[in-house]
Amino acid sequence: MKQAHAYTLYRPKWYRKRVSTWWWAQQWRSFKFILRELSSIAVGYVGAMLLWMIWSLIQGPESYANFLAWLKSPLIIVMSLIAFGFVLYHSITWFNLAPKAMPVRVGGKRLPEWMVAAPNYVAWIVVSAVVIWFVIGGK
């Protein structure tokens, strides 16, 4: 069993302010940070769904049909909508974070943040439009 430290003149007792478990919910900035970290779970969920879809396609038409039927269940629809919202939030916060994480310098001067983030948003919109075009049949 671990013994408590003896407090001496040279080893004073540390002051530790008691903090609530929900301290992060009291400040909007911290709440957004925790929400962004939790959105990683939704990103993993979407990745797992994608891998499962590919696995079903490899297994054959019957397996893929079962997968599609499973996707139509109300619980999975609700979970997918929630995951979509979190993935959207994760993407937006990532694009806004990119200029801070990778400052681009041209001619020794740092580019404004919007000039780094804007191409990411444009690429995201273009790729999303192409995917939507393929999903609706390319007509």
DSSP file with accessible surface (Angstrom, degrees, kcal/mol):
  #  RESIDUE AA STRUCTURE BP1 BP2  ACC     N-H-->O    O-->H-N    N-H-->O    O-->H-N    TCO  KAPPA ALPHA  PHI   PSI    X-CA   Y-CA   Z-CA
    1    1 A M              0   0  233      0, 0.0     2,-0.3     0, 0.0     0, 0.0   0.000 360.0 360.0 360.0 140.5    0.0    0.0    0.0
    2    2 A K        -     0   0  186      1,-0.0     2,-0.3     0, 0.0     0, 0.0  -0.580 360.0-140.1 -79.2 133.0    1.3    3.4   -0.9
    3    3 A Q        -     0   0  170     -2,-0.3     3,-0.1     1,-0.1     2,-0.1  -0.665  20.8-108.4 -93.5 148.9    2.0    5.7    2.0
    4    4 A A        -     0   0   93     -2,-0.3     2,-0.1     1,-0.1    -1,-0.1  -0.364  41.3 -98.8 -71.4 150.0    1.2    9.4    2.0
    5    5 A H        -     0   0  108      1,-0.1     2,-0.5    -2,-0.1    -1,-0.1  -0.458  32.3-122.1 -68.3 142.5    4.1   11.8    1.8
    6    6 A A        -     0   0   78     -2,-0.1     2,-0.5    -3,-0.1    -1,-0.1  -0.740  26.1-133.5 -82.7 130.1    5.3   13.4    4.9
    7    7 A Y        +     0   0  135     -2,-0.5     2,-0.2     3,-0.0     6,-0.0  -0.773  33.6 168.4 -90.5 125.3    5.1   17.1    4.7
    8    8 A T  B >   -A   11   0A  81      3,-0.8     3,-0.7    -2,-0.5     5,-0.1  -0.669  53.0 -89.0-121.7-177.0    8.1   19.0    5.9
    9    9 A L  T 3  S+     0   0  149      1,-0.3    -2,-0.0    -2,-0.2    -1,-0.0   0.854 128.9  43.1 -63.7 -33.3    9.3   22.5    5.7
   10   10 A Y  T 3  S+     0   0  205      1,-0.2    -1,-0.3     2,-0.0    -3,-0.0   0.482 116.5  47.5 -93.7  -7.7   10.9   21.7    2.3
   11   11 A R  B <  S-A    8   0A 132     -3,-0.7    -3,-0.8     3,-0.0    -1,-0.2  -0.614  79.2-174.2-130.7  77.6    8.1   19.7    0.9
   12   12 A P        -     0   0   84      0, 0.0     2,-0.2     0, 0.0    -3,-0.1  -0.270  36.7 -91.4 -72.5 159.7    5.0   21.7    1.6
   13   13 A K        -     0   0  154      1,-0.1     2,-0.2    -5,-0.1    -7,-0.0  -0.516  46.9-117.3 -69.1 132.0    1.5   20.3    0.8
   14   14 A W        -     0   0  189     -2,-0.2     2,-0.6    -3,-0.1    -1,-0.1  -0.486  19.4-126.0 -72.1 143.3    0.5   21.3   -2.8
   15   15 A Y        -     0   0  197     -2,-0.2     2,-0.5     2,-0.0    -1,-0.1  -0.779  30.1-178.7 -89.7 121.8   -2.5   23.4   -3.2
   16   16 A R        -     0   0  190     -2,-0.6     2,-0.3     3,-0.0     3,-0.0  -0.959  19.6-141.8-124.4 114.5   -5.0   21.8   -5.5
   17   17 A K        -     0   0  155     -2,-0.5     2,-0.2     1,-0.1    -2,-0.0  -0.541  27.1-113.8 -72.9 133.7   -8.1   23.7   -6.3
   18   18 A R        -     0   0  239     -2,-0.3     2,-0.4     1,-0.0    -1,-0.1  -0.524  36.3-166.9 -70.5 131.7  -11.1   21.4   -6.6
   19   19 A V        -     0   0  100     -2,-0.2     4,-0.0    -3,-0.0     2,-0.0  -0.974  19.8-118.1-125.0 135.3  -12.4   21.4  -10.1
   20   20 A S    >   -     0   0   59     -2,-0.4     3,-1.4     1,-0.1     4,-0.2  -0.315  20.6-123.5 -66.0 150.9  -15.8   20.0  -11.2
   21   21 A T  T 3  S+     0   0  114      1,-0.3     3,-0.4     2,-0.1    -1,-0.1   0.822 114.1  52.0 -62.8 -28.3  -15.8   17.1  -13.7
   22   22 A W  T >   +     0   0  161      1,-0.2     3,-1.3     2,-0.1     4,-0.5  -0.009  69.2 123.8-100.1  29.1  -17.9   19.3  -16.0
   23   23 A W  G X  S+     0   0  119     -3,-1.4     3,-1.2     1,-0.3     4,-0.4   0.853  70.3  59.5 -58.0 -33.6  -15.6   22.3  -15.9
   24   24 A W  G >  S+     0   0   48     -3,-0.4     3,-0.6     1,-0.3    -1,-0.3   0.745  96.6  60.4 -70.5 -22.0  -15.3   22.2  -19.7
   25   25 A A  G <  S+     0   0   52     -3,-1.3    -1,-0.3     1,-0.2    -2,-0.2   0.612  94.5  64.9 -80.4 -10.3  -19.1   22.7  -20.0
   26   26 A Q  G <  S+     0   0  147     -3,-1.2     2,-0.5    -4,-0.5    -1,-0.2   0.619  98.4  55.9 -88.2 -14.1  -19.0   26.0  -18.2
   27   27 A Q  S <> S-     0   0  116     -3,-0.6     4,-2.6    -4,-0.4     5,-0.2  -0.985  72.8-145.2-122.1 130.1  -16.9   27.8  -20.9
   28   28 A W  H  > S+     0   0  172     -2,-0.5     4,-2.6     1,-0.2     5,-0.2   0.889 100.3  53.0 -59.5 -40.9  -18.0   28.0  -24.5
   29   29 A R  H  > S+     0   0  209      1,-0.2     4,-1.8     2,-0.2    -1,-0.2   0.930 112.8  43.2 -63.9 -43.6  -14.4   27.7  -25.8
   30   30 A S  H  > S+     0   0   21      2,-0.2     4,-2.7     1,-0.2     5,-0.2   0.887 111.6  55.1 -68.7 -38.8  -13.7   24.6  -23.8
   31   31 A F  H  X S+     0   0   65     -4,-2.6     4,-2.7    -7,-0.2    -2,-0.2   0.925 108.0  48.7 -60.9 -42.9  -17.0   23.1  -24.7
   32   32 A K  H  X S+     0   0   85     -4,-2.6     4,-2.3     2,-0.2    -1,-0.2   0.897 110.9  51.4 -64.0 -38.6  -16.3   23.5  -28.4
   33   33 A F  H  X S+     0   0  123     -4,-1.8     4,-2.3     2,-0.2    -2,-0.2   0.944 112.3  44.5 -64.0 -46.7  -12.9   21.9  -28.0
   34   34 A I  H  X S+     0   0   40     -4,-2.7     4,-2.7     1,-0.2     5,-0.2   0.912 112.3  53.2 -65.4 -39.3  -14.3   18.9  -26.2
   35   35 A L  H  X S+     0   0   48     -4,-2.7     4,-1.6    -5,-0.2    -1,-0.2   0.912 108.7  50.1 -61.4 -40.2  -17.1   18.6  -28.8
   36   36 A R  H  X S+     0   0   35     -4,-2.3     4,-0.5     2,-0.2    -1,-0.2   0.920 110.6  48.9 -65.7 -40.6  -14.5   18.7  -31.5
   37   37 A E  H >< S+     0   0   91     -4,-2.3     3,-1.1     1,-0.2     4,-0.3   0.907 111.1  50.1 -65.2 -40.1  -12.5   15.9  -29.8
   38   38 A L  H >X S+     0   0   87     -4,-2.7     3,-1.7     1,-0.2     4,-0.7   0.789  96.5  70.4 -68.3 -25.5  -15.7   13.9  -29.4
   39   39 A S  H 3X S+     0   0    0     -4,-1.6     4,-1.9     1,-0.3    -1,-0.2   0.721  81.4  75.1 -66.3 -16.0  -16.5   14.3  -33.0
   40   40 A S  H <X S+     0   0   54     -3,-1.1     4,-2.4    -4,-0.5    -1,-0.3   0.818  88.2  59.6 -62.9 -30.6  -13.6   12.0  -33.8
   41   41 A I  H <> S+     0   0  121     -3,-1.7     4,-2.4    -4,-0.3    -1,-0.2   0.921 104.5  48.9 -62.7 -42.1  -15.8    9.2  -32.7
   42   42 A A  H  X S+     0   0   10     -4,-0.7     4,-2.6     2,-0.2    -2,-0.2   0.887 108.5  53.3 -65.2 -37.9  -18.3   10.1  -35.4
   43   43 A V  H  X S+     0   0   60     -4,-1.9     4,-2.4     1,-0.2    -1,-0.2   0.927 110.3  47.6 -62.4 -42.2  -15.4   10.2  -37.9
   44   44 A G  H  X S+     0   0   45     -4,-2.4     4,-2.7     2,-0.2    -2,-0.2   0.897 110.0  53.5 -63.7 -38.5  -14.4    6.7  -36.8
   45   45 A Y  H  X S+     0   0   51     -4,-2.4     4,-2.4     2,-0.2    -2,-0.2   0.937 110.2  46.2 -60.9 -46.6  -18.1    5.6  -37.1
   46   46 A V  H  X S+     0   0   65     -4,-2.6     4,-2.3     1,-0.2    -2,-0.2   0.909 112.5  51.0 -65.2 -40.2  -18.3    6.8  -40.7
   47   47 A G  H  X S+     0   0   32     -4,-2.4     4,-2.5     1,-0.2    -1,-0.2   0.914 110.4  48.9 -62.4 -41.9  -15.0    5.2  -41.6
   48   48 A A  H  X S+     0   0   59     -4,-2.7     4,-2.6     1,-0.2    -2,-0.2   0.899 110.3  51.4 -64.7 -39.7  -16.2    1.9  -40.1
   49   49 A M  H  X S+     0   0   24     -4,-2.4     4,-2.4     2,-0.2    -1,-0.2   0.903 110.1  49.8 -63.2 -40.8  -19.5    2.1  -42.1
   50   50 A L  H  X S+     0   0   97     -4,-2.3     4,-2.4     2,-0.2    -2,-0.2   0.931 112.0  46.9 -64.0 -45.1  -17.5    2.8  -45.3
   51   51 A L  H  X S+     0   0  122     -4,-2.5     4,-2.6     1,-0.2    -2,-0.2   0.898 111.9  51.4 -63.8 -38.5  -15.2   -0.3  -44.6
   52   52 A W  H  X S+     0   0  111     -4,-2.6     4,-2.5     2,-0.2    -1,-0.2   0.898 108.8  51.4 -65.5 -38.1  -18.3   -2.4  -43.8
   53   53 A M  H  X S+     0   0   55     -4,-2.4     4,-2.3     2,-0.2    -2,-0.2   0.932 111.0  47.5 -64.4 -43.5  -19.9   -1.3  -47.1
   54   54 A I  H  X S+     0   0   75     -4,-2.4     4,-2.3     2,-0.2    -2,-0.2   0.923 111.3  51.0 -64.6 -40.7  -16.8   -2.2  -49.1
   55   55 A W  H  X S+     0   0  132     -4,-2.6     4,-2.0     1,-0.2    -1,-0.2   0.916 109.9  50.3 -62.6 -40.8  -16.6   -5.6  -47.3
   56   56 A S  H  X S+     0   0    1     -4,-2.5     4,-1.1     1,-0.2     8,-0.5   0.891 108.8  51.9 -64.6 -38.6  -20.3   -6.2  -48.2
   57   57 A L  H  < S+     0   0   93     -4,-2.3     3,-0.4     1,-0.2    -1,-0.2   0.901 109.7  49.2 -63.5 -39.8  -19.6   -5.3  -51.8
   58   58 A I  H  < S+     0   0  127     -4,-2.3    -2,-0.2     1,-0.2    -1,-0.2   0.879 106.2  57.5 -67.6 -33.9  -16.8   -7.8  -51.9
   59   59 A Q  H  < S-     0   0  107     -4,-2.0    -1,-0.2     1,-0.2    -2,-0.2   0.748 117.9-100.0 -71.3 -24.6  -19.0  -10.5  -50.3
   60   60 A G     X  -     0   0   20     -4,-1.1     4,-2.1    -3,-0.4    -1,-0.2  -0.625  40.0 -59.4 129.3 174.2  -21.5  -10.3  -53.1
   61   61 A P  H  > S+     0   0  116      0, 0.0     4,-2.5     0, 0.0     5,-0.2   0.849 126.2  52.9 -63.3 -37.2  -24.9   -8.8  -54.1
   62   62 A E  H  > S+     0   0  152      2,-0.2     4,-2.3     1,-0.2     5,-0.2   0.927 110.5  47.3 -66.7 -42.6  -26.9  -10.6  -51.3
   63   63 A S  H  > S+     0   0   30      2,-0.2     4,-2.2     1,-0.2    -1,-0.2   0.911 113.1  49.1 -63.9 -40.1  -24.5   -9.3  -48.6
   64   64 A Y  H  X S+     0   0   69     -4,-2.1     4,-2.7    -8,-0.5    -2,-0.2   0.902 109.4  52.0 -67.4 -38.2  -24.7   -5.8  -50.0
   65   65 A A  H  X S+     0   0   54     -4,-2.5     4,-2.4     1,-0.2    -1,-0.2   0.905 109.8  49.7 -64.3 -39.5  -28.5   -5.9  -50.2
   66   66 A N  H  X S+     0   0   99     -4,-2.3     4,-2.3     2,-0.2    -1,-0.2   0.896 110.2  51.0 -63.9 -39.6  -28.5   -6.9  -46.5
   67   67 A F  H  X S+     0   0    8     -4,-2.2     4,-2.1     2,-0.2    -2,-0.2   0.931 110.6  47.8 -63.0 -44.8  -26.2   -4.0  -45.7
   68   68 A L  H  X S+     0   0   62     -4,-2.7     4,-0.9     1,-0.2    -2,-0.2   0.892 111.2  51.1 -64.4 -38.1  -28.4   -1.6  -47.5
   69   69 A A  H >< S+     0   0   63     -4,-2.4     3,-0.7     1,-0.2     4,-0.2   0.904 109.2  51.4 -65.4 -37.6  -31.5   -3.0  -45.7
   70   70 A W  H >< S+     0   0   92     -4,-2.3     3,-1.5     1,-0.2     6,-0.3   0.878 103.9  58.0 -66.0 -35.8  -29.7   -2.5  -42.4
   71   71 A L  H 3< S+     0   0   51     -4,-2.1    -1,-0.2     1,-0.3    -2,-0.2   0.748  98.4  61.8 -65.2 -22.4  -28.9    1.1  -43.3
   72   72 A K  T << S+     0   0  160     -4,-0.9    -1,-0.3    -3,-0.7    -2,-0.2   0.507  75.7 113.0 -84.9  -2.7  -32.6    1.8  -43.6
   73   73 A S  S <> S-     0   0   39     -3,-1.5     4,-2.3    -4,-0.2     5,-0.2  -0.417  76.4-122.1 -69.6 144.5  -33.4    0.9  -40.0
   74   74 A P  H  > S+     0   0  104      0, 0.0     4,-2.6     0, 0.0     5,-0.2   0.875 109.4  54.0 -58.0 -38.5  -34.6    4.0  -38.0
   75   75 A L  H  > S+     0   0  119      1,-0.2     4,-2.7     2,-0.2     5,-0.2   0.930 110.6  45.8 -62.9 -42.6  -31.8    3.7  -35.4
   76   76 A I  H  > S+     0   0   11     -6,-0.3     4,-2.7     2,-0.2    -1,-0.2   0.882 110.9  53.5 -70.3 -35.0  -29.1    3.6  -38.0
   77   77 A I  H  X S+     0   0   81     -4,-2.3     4,-2.4     2,-0.2    -2,-0.2   0.948 111.7  45.0 -63.3 -45.0  -30.7    6.6  -39.9
   78   78 A V  H  X S+     0   0   80     -4,-2.6     4,-2.4     1,-0.2    -2,-0.2   0.936 114.3  48.8 -64.0 -44.9  -30.7    8.6  -36.6
   79   79 A M  H  X S+     0   0   77     -4,-2.7     4,-2.7     1,-0.2    -1,-0.2   0.894 111.6  50.1 -62.2 -38.2  -27.1    7.6  -35.8
   80   80 A S  H  X S+     0   0   43     -4,-2.7     4,-2.6     2,-0.2    -1,-0.2   0.885 109.5  50.4 -69.1 -37.4  -26.0    8.5  -39.3
   81   81 A L  H  X S+     0   0  116     -4,-2.4     4,-2.1     2,-0.2    -2,-0.2   0.915 112.7  46.6 -65.8 -41.1  -27.6   11.9  -39.2
   82   82 A I  H  X S+     0   0   96     -4,-2.4     4,-2.3     2,-0.2    -2,-0.2   0.936 113.2  49.3 -64.3 -43.7  -25.9   12.6  -35.8
   83   83 A A  H  X S+     0   0    5     -4,-2.7     4,-2.9     1,-0.2     5,-0.2   0.894 107.9  55.0 -63.1 -37.9  -22.6   11.4  -37.2
   84   84 A F  H  X S+     0   0  133     -4,-2.6     4,-2.6     2,-0.2    -1,-0.2   0.928 108.1  48.6 -60.7 -44.4  -23.1   13.6  -40.3
   85   85 A G  H  X S+     0   0   38     -4,-2.1     4,-2.4     1,-0.2    -2,-0.2   0.927 113.7  46.1 -61.8 -43.2  -23.5   16.6  -38.1
   86   86 A F  H  X S+     0   0   65     -4,-2.3     4,-2.9     2,-0.2    -2,-0.2   0.902 112.5  49.7 -67.8 -39.7  -20.4   15.8  -36.0
   87   87 A V  H  X S+     0   0   37     -4,-2.9     4,-2.7     2,-0.2    -2,-0.2   0.903 110.5  51.4 -66.8 -37.3  -18.3   15.1  -39.2
   88   88 A L  H  X S+     0   0   65     -4,-2.6     4,-2.5    -5,-0.2    -2,-0.2   0.944 112.3  45.7 -62.1 -46.1  -19.5   18.4  -40.6
   89   89 A Y  H  X S+     0   0   62     -4,-2.4     4,-2.6     1,-0.2     5,-0.2   0.917 112.4  51.6 -62.5 -41.9  -18.4   20.2  -37.4
   90   90 A H  H  X S+     0   0   36     -4,-2.9     4,-2.0     1,-0.2    -2,-0.2   0.909 111.1  48.0 -61.5 -43.1  -15.1   18.2  -37.4
   91   91 A S  H  X S+     0   0   27     -4,-2.7     4,-2.7     2,-0.2     5,-0.2   0.926 112.1  48.0 -65.5 -45.5  -14.4   19.2  -41.0
   92   92 A I  H  X S+     0   0   64     -4,-2.5     4,-2.1     1,-0.2    -2,-0.2   0.937 113.5  46.7 -63.7 -43.8  -15.2   22.9  -40.5
   93   93 A T  H  X S+     0   0   26     -4,-2.6     4,-1.4    -5,-0.2    -1,-0.2   0.864 111.8  52.7 -68.1 -30.9  -13.1   23.2  -37.4
   94   94 A W  H  X S+     0   0  132     -4,-2.0     4,-1.8    -5,-0.2    -2,-0.2   0.936 109.4  47.6 -68.0 -44.8  -10.3   21.3  -39.2
   95   95 A F  H  < S+     0   0   31     -4,-2.7    -2,-0.2     1,-0.2    -1,-0.2   0.855 113.0  49.2 -64.0 -35.6  -10.3   23.7  -42.1
   96   96 A N  H  < S+     0   0   75     -4,-2.1     4,-0.3    -5,-0.2    -1,-0.2   0.779 112.1  49.4 -72.7 -25.7  -10.3   26.6  -39.7
   97   97 A L  H >X S+     0   0   71     -4,-1.4     4,-2.2    -5,-0.2     3,-1.0   0.781  91.4  79.7 -81.6 -27.0   -7.4   25.1  -37.8
   98   98 A A  H 3X S+     0   0    4     -4,-1.8     4,-2.8     1,-0.3    -1,-0.2   0.864  89.7  51.4 -53.7 -45.1   -5.3   24.4  -40.9
   99   99 A P  H 34 S+     0   0    4      0, 0.0    -1,-0.3     0, 0.0    -2,-0.1   0.836 112.7  47.2 -64.5 -29.0   -3.9   28.0  -41.3
  100  100 A K  H <4 S+     0   0  115     -3,-1.0    -2,-0.2    -4,-0.3    -3,-0.1   0.846 116.4  43.2 -77.1 -35.2   -2.9   28.1  -37.6
  101  101 A A  H  < S+     0   0   68     -4,-2.2    -3,-0.2     1,-0.3    -1,-0.1   0.821 126.8  29.7 -79.1 -33.2   -1.2   24.7  -37.8
  102  102 A M  S  < S-     0   0  117     -4,-2.8     2,-0.3    -5,-0.3    -1,-0.3  -0.683  76.2-166.2-128.3  78.1    0.5   25.3  -41.2
  103  103 A P        -     0   0   55      0, 0.0     2,-0.5     0, 0.0    -3,-0.1  -0.491  14.4-145.1 -66.6 127.7    1.3   29.0  -41.6
  104  104 A V        -     0   0   60     -2,-0.3     7,-3.1     7,-0.2     2,-0.5  -0.835  12.1-161.8 -98.2 131.1    2.2   29.6  -45.3
  105  105 A R  E     -B  110   0B 155     -2,-0.5     2,-0.5     5,-0.2     5,-0.2  -0.944   8.4-175.3-115.7 132.8    4.8   32.2  -46.0
  106  106 A V  E >  S-B  109   0B  91      3,-2.9     3,-1.5    -2,-0.5    -2,-0.0  -0.991  78.6  -8.7-126.5 121.2    5.3   33.8  -49.4
  107  107 A G  T 3  S-     0   0   84     -2,-0.5    -1,-0.1     1,-0.3     3,-0.1   0.823 130.0 -57.1  63.6  30.4    8.2   36.2  -49.8
  108  108 A G  T 3  S+     0   0   63      1,-0.2     2,-0.4    -3,-0.0    -1,-0.3   0.385 117.3 108.9  83.3  -5.9    8.8   36.1  -46.1
  109  109 A K  E <  S-B  106   0B 162     -3,-1.5    -3,-2.9     0, 0.0     2,-0.3  -0.875  71.5-119.3-109.2 142.0    5.3   37.3  -45.3
  110  110 A R  E     -B  105   0B 116     -2,-0.4    -5,-0.2    -5,-0.2     3,-0.1  -0.595  28.7-124.4 -79.0 131.3    2.7   35.1  -43.7
  111  111 A L        -     0   0   50     -7,-3.1    -7,-0.2    -2,-0.3     5,-0.1  -0.418  35.0 -95.3 -70.3 148.7   -0.4   34.7  -45.8
  112  112 A P    >>  -     0   0   61      0, 0.0     3,-0.9     0, 0.0     4,-0.7  -0.311  34.7-115.0 -60.3 150.9   -3.8   35.7  -44.2
  113  113 A E  H >> S+     0   0   85      1,-0.3     4,-2.5     2,-0.2     3,-1.0   0.854 113.4  59.3 -59.7 -35.6   -5.6   32.7  -42.7
  114  114 A W  H 3> S+     0   0  177      1,-0.3     4,-2.7     2,-0.2    -1,-0.3   0.843  98.9  58.8 -66.5 -28.0   -8.5   33.0  -45.1
  115  115 A M  H <4 S+     0   0   81     -3,-0.9    -1,-0.3     1,-0.2    -2,-0.2   0.727 111.4  41.4 -73.1 -20.2   -6.1   32.4  -48.0
  116  116 A V  H <X S+     0   0   22     -3,-1.0     4,-0.7    -4,-0.7    -2,-0.2   0.835 119.5  43.1 -89.1 -38.9   -5.1   29.1  -46.6
  117  117 A A  H  X S+     0   0   10     -4,-2.5     4,-1.9     1,-0.2     3,-0.5   0.867 102.2  66.9 -76.9 -35.4   -8.5   28.0  -45.5
  118  118 A A  H  X S+     0   0   36     -4,-2.7     4,-2.7     1,-0.2     5,-0.2   0.891  96.8  52.3 -58.3 -45.2  -10.4   29.0  -48.6
  119  119 A P  H  > S+     0   0   74      0, 0.0     4,-2.8     0, 0.0    -1,-0.2   0.880 108.1  53.8 -60.7 -32.3   -8.8   26.5  -51.0
  120  120 A N  H  X S+     0   0   53     -4,-0.7     4,-2.4    -3,-0.5    -2,-0.2   0.929 110.5  45.6 -64.1 -44.1   -9.7   23.7  -48.5
  121  121 A Y  H  X S+     0   0   59     -4,-1.9     4,-2.6     2,-0.2    -1,-0.2   0.913 113.0  50.1 -65.2 -41.1  -13.4   24.8  -48.5
  122  122 A V  H  X S+     0   0   88     -4,-2.7     4,-2.7     2,-0.2     5,-0.2   0.939 111.9  47.5 -63.3 -45.4  -13.4   25.1  -52.3
  123  123 A A  H  X S+     0   0   53     -4,-2.8     4,-2.8    -5,-0.2     5,-0.3   0.906 111.4  52.0 -62.0 -39.2  -11.9   21.7  -52.7
  124  124 A W  H  X S+     0   0   71     -4,-2.4     4,-2.5    -5,-0.2    -2,-0.2   0.932 111.1  46.6 -62.9 -44.4  -14.4   20.3  -50.2
  125  125 A I  H  X S+     0   0  114     -4,-2.6     4,-2.5     2,-0.2    -2,-0.2   0.923 113.7  48.3 -65.3 -43.0  -17.3   21.8  -52.2
  126  126 A V  H  X S+     0   0   82     -4,-2.7     4,-2.4     2,-0.2    -2,-0.2   0.945 113.8  45.7 -64.2 -47.2  -16.0   20.6  -55.5
  127  127 A V  H  X S+     0   0   89     -4,-2.8     4,-2.6     1,-0.2     5,-0.2   0.924 113.3  50.4 -63.5 -40.8  -15.5   17.0  -54.2
  128  128 A S  H  X S+     0   0   45     -4,-2.5     4,-2.7    -5,-0.3    -1,-0.2   0.909 109.8  50.6 -63.6 -40.3  -18.9   17.0  -52.5
  129  129 A A  H  X S+     0   0   56     -4,-2.5     4,-2.5     2,-0.2    -1,-0.2   0.912 110.9  48.8 -64.2 -40.7  -20.5   18.2  -55.8
  130  130 A V  H  X S+     0   0   71     -4,-2.4     4,-2.3     2,-0.2    -2,-0.2   0.928 112.3  48.2 -65.1 -43.1  -18.8   15.4  -57.8
  131  131 A V  H  X S+     0   0   79     -4,-2.6     4,-2.6     2,-0.2    -2,-0.2   0.936 112.6  48.3 -64.0 -43.0  -19.8   12.8  -55.2
  132  132 A I  H  X S+     0   0  103     -4,-2.7     4,-2.6     1,-0.2     6,-0.3   0.916 109.3  53.9 -63.1 -39.0  -23.4   14.1  -55.2
  133  133 A W  H  <>S+     0   0  127     -4,-2.5     5,-2.7     1,-0.2     4,-0.3   0.918 111.5  44.9 -62.2 -41.8  -23.4   14.0  -59.0
  134  134 A F  H ><5S+     0   0  141     -4,-2.3     3,-0.9     3,-0.2    -1,-0.2   0.905 112.0  52.6 -67.2 -39.7  -22.3   10.4  -59.0
  135  135 A V  H 3<5S+     0   0  116     -4,-2.6    -2,-0.2     1,-0.3    -1,-0.2   0.907 108.3  49.1 -66.7 -39.5  -24.9    9.4  -56.3
  136  136 A I  T 3<5S-     0   0  117     -4,-2.6    -1,-0.3    -5,-0.2    -2,-0.2   0.485 128.8 -94.0 -82.8   0.9  -27.8   10.9  -58.2
  137  137 A G  T < 5 -     0   0   50     -3,-0.9    -3,-0.2    -4,-0.3    -2,-0.1   0.482  49.9 -90.4 108.4   1.6  -26.8    9.1  -61.4
  138  138 A G      <       0   0   26     -5,-2.7    -1,-0.1    -6,-0.3    -4,-0.1   0.810 360.0 360.0  69.1  28.8  -24.7   11.6  -63.2
  139  139 A K              0   0  219     -6,-0.3    -1,-0.2    -3,-0.2    -3,-0.0  -0.750 360.0 360.0-105.7 360.0  -27.6   13.1  -65.2
